[in-house]
């Protein structure tokens, strides 16, 4: 591989990693918003109920 195609491969590689990272972040935000309706944060109880 010459230097030009090597640089292009590096750009594609970095772009793919960034895209996957954004997809993971967006997916987690969407699933968090779907689990907490009414614009309220989800209350996670740590108390043990009998």
N, CA, C and O atoms as a DFTB+ gen file, in Angstrom:
200 C
 N C O
     1  1       0.841      -1.190       0.000
     2  2       0.000       0.000       0.000
     3  2       0.883       1.249       0.000
     4  3       1.882       1.318       0.715
     5  1       0.501       2.221      -0.803
     6  2       1.248       3.473      -0.759
     7  2       0.688       4.360       0.342
     8  3      -0.284       4.007       1.010
     9  1       1.316       5.519       0.522
    10  2       0.972       6.346       1.677
    11  2      -0.433       6.950       1.553
    12  3      -1.127       7.131       2.553
    13  1      -0.842       7.258       0.320
    14  2      -2.152       7.889       0.148
    15  2      -3.287       6.933       0.524
    16  3      -4.211       7.326       1.237
    17  1      -3.230       5.690       0.057
    18  2      -4.288       4.737       0.383
    19  2      -4.228       4.342       1.857
    20  3      -5.249       3.995       2.451
    21  1      -3.030       4.395       2.450
    22  2      -2.886       4.097       3.874
    23  2      -3.606       5.160       4.707
    24  3      -4.295       4.834       5.673
    25  1      -3.447       6.418       4.332
    26  2      -4.118       7.504       5.042
    27  2      -5.621       7.422       4.876
    28  3      -6.373       7.697       5.812
    29  1      -6.064       7.040       3.670
    30  2      -7.495       6.916       3.426
    31  2      -8.082       5.782       4.271
    32  3      -9.177       5.913       4.817
    33  1      -7.357       4.683       4.376
    34  2      -7.817       3.561       5.199
    35  2      -7.908       3.973       6.665
    36  3      -8.833       3.571       7.371
    37  1      -6.949       4.773       7.119
    38  2      -6.959       5.243       8.508
    39  2      -8.178       6.130       8.767
    40  3      -8.820       6.017       9.811
    41  1      -8.494       7.009       7.819
    42  2      -9.659       7.890       7.960
    43  2     -10.950       7.068       8.005
    44  3     -11.835       7.336       8.818
    45  1     -11.049       6.067       7.128
    46  2     -12.235       5.206       7.110
    47  2     -12.358       4.445       8.425
    48  3     -13.453       4.305       8.970
    49  1     -11.232       3.956       8.930
    50  2     -11.208       3.189      10.182
    51  2     -11.667       4.051      11.358
    52  3     -12.490       3.624      12.167
    53  1     -11.124       5.271      11.444
    54  2     -11.506       6.188      12.525
    55  2     -12.981       6.585      12.388
    56  3     -13.697       6.676      13.385
    57  1     -13.424       6.816      11.167
    58  2     -14.821       7.169      10.932
    59  2     -15.768       6.054      11.340
    60  3     -16.829       6.313      11.909
    61  1     -15.389       4.810      11.050
    62  2     -16.231       3.669      11.415
    63  2     -16.323       3.524      12.930
    64  3     -17.399       3.262      13.467
    65  1     -15.198       3.693      13.618
    66  2     -15.191       3.599      15.084
    67  2     -16.066       4.700      15.687
    68  3     -16.828       4.450      16.621
    69  1     -15.955       5.916      15.151
    70  2     -16.758       7.035      15.645
    71  2     -18.244       6.781      15.416
    72  3     -19.071       7.069      16.282
    73  1     -18.580       6.239      14.240
    74  2     -19.975       5.957      13.915
    75  2     -20.561       4.918      14.864
    76  3     -21.686       5.072      15.340
    77  1     -19.799       3.863      15.139
    78  2     -20.265       2.824      16.067
    79  2     -20.453       3.413      17.467
    80  3     -21.432       3.102      18.144
    81  1     -19.520       4.257      17.897
    82  2     -19.637       4.889      19.207
    83  2     -20.883       5.760      19.306
    84  3     -21.580       5.741      20.320
    85  1     -21.162       6.527      18.247
    86  2     -22.359       7.369      18.244
    87  2     -23.633       6.531      18.271
    88  3     -24.604       6.893      18.936
    89  1     -23.631       5.405      17.543
    90  2     -24.797       4.529      17.545
    91  2     -25.059       3.967      18.938
    92  3     -26.209       3.883      19.369
    93  1     -23.998       3.581      19.640
    94  2     -24.141       3.041      20.995
    95  2     -24.699       4.115      21.936
    96  3     -25.605       3.848      22.725
    97  1     -24.148       5.331      21.844
    98  2     -24.607       6.422      22.709
    99  2     -26.064       6.767      22.417
   100  3     -26.863       6.919      23.341
   101  1     -26.412       6.892      21.140
   102  2     -27.794       7.226      20.777
   103  2     -28.754       6.124      21.210
   104  3     -29.848       6.414      21.694
   105  1     -28.362       4.878      21.042
   106  2     -29.209       3.762      21.454
   107  2     -29.451       3.752      22.947
   108  3     -30.565       3.483      23.396
   109  1     -28.421       4.042      23.720
   110  2     -28.588       4.044      25.176
   111  2     -29.456       5.222      25.620
   112  3     -30.241       5.091      26.559
   113  1     -29.321       6.371      24.952
   114  2     -30.153       7.534      25.288
   115  2     -31.616       7.245      24.946
   116  3     -32.513       7.563      25.728
   117  1     -31.854       6.645      23.785
   118  2     -33.228       6.344      23.368
   119  2     -33.861       5.328      24.311
   120  3     -35.018       5.484      24.700
   121  1     -33.120       4.293      24.680
   122  2     -33.681       3.273      25.570
   123  2     -33.914       3.850      26.966
   124  3     -34.871       3.467      27.639
   125  1     -33.048       4.765      27.406
   126  2     -33.244       5.397      28.717
   127  2     -34.488       6.278      28.689
   128  3     -35.269       6.273      29.641
   129  1     -34.681       7.033      27.610
   130  2     -35.858       7.893      27.497
   131  2     -37.135       7.065      27.375
   132  3     -38.182       7.471      27.878
   133  1     -37.061       5.917      26.718
   134  2     -38.241       5.075      26.558
   135  2     -38.645       4.451      27.890
   136  3     -39.832       4.244      28.141
   137  1     -37.670       4.152      28.742
   138  2     -37.994       3.529      30.026
   139  2     -38.531       4.552      31.018
   140  3     -39.275       4.183      31.927
   141  1     -38.179       5.814      30.874
   142  2     -38.694       6.845      31.774
   143  2     -39.614       7.779      31.029
   144  3     -39.145       8.744      30.424
   145  1     -40.912       7.524      31.051
   146  2     -41.871       8.388      30.336
   147  2     -42.080       9.667      31.159
   148  3     -41.284       9.912      32.065
   149  1     -43.062      10.465      30.910
   150  2     -43.454      11.632      31.721
   151  2     -42.293      12.563      32.077
   152  3     -42.401      13.321      33.041
   153  1     -41.203      12.532      31.340
   154  2     -40.033      13.392      31.578
   155  2     -39.484      13.273      32.999
   156  3     -38.878      14.219      33.504
   157  1     -39.682      12.155      33.633
   158  2     -39.129      11.945      34.971
   159  2     -37.983      10.948      34.885
   160  3     -38.058       9.982      34.125
   161  1     -36.933      11.169      35.649
   162  2     -35.862      10.174      35.676
   163  2     -36.357       8.888      36.322
   164  3     -37.222       8.906      37.198
   165  1     -35.800       7.791      35.880
   166  2     -36.223       6.497      36.418
   167  2     -35.705       6.372      37.839
   168  3     -34.514       6.543      38.095
   169  1     -36.606       6.075      38.757
   170  2     -36.197       5.909      40.157
   171  2     -35.803       4.459      40.380
   172  3     -36.626       3.553      40.252
   173  1     -34.548       4.252      40.712
   174  2     -34.051       2.903      40.974
   175  2     -33.987       2.738      42.484
   176  3     -33.207       3.413      43.156
   177  1     -34.797       1.853      43.009
   178  2     -34.821       1.694      44.460
   179  2     -33.774       0.677      44.880
   180  3     -33.675      -0.414      44.318
   181  1     -32.995       1.061      45.882
   182  2     -31.959       0.170      46.400
   183  2     -32.397      -0.469      47.708
   184  3     -31.647      -1.234      48.314
   185  1     -33.615      -0.153      48.142
   186  2     -34.101      -0.721      49.398
   187  2     -34.676      -2.110      49.148
   188  3     -35.303      -2.370      48.120
   189  1     -34.447      -2.989      50.110
   190  2     -34.993      -4.341      50.001
   191  2     -36.385      -4.334      50.612
   192  3     -36.552      -4.024      51.791
   193  1     -37.385      -4.676      49.804
   194  2     -38.759      -4.673      50.302
   195  2     -39.127      -6.081      50.756
   196  3     -38.822      -7.051      50.063
   197  1     -39.764      -6.203      51.888
   198  2     -40.147      -7.533      52.378
   199  2     -41.267      -8.149      51.550
   200  3     -41.702      -9.265      51.833
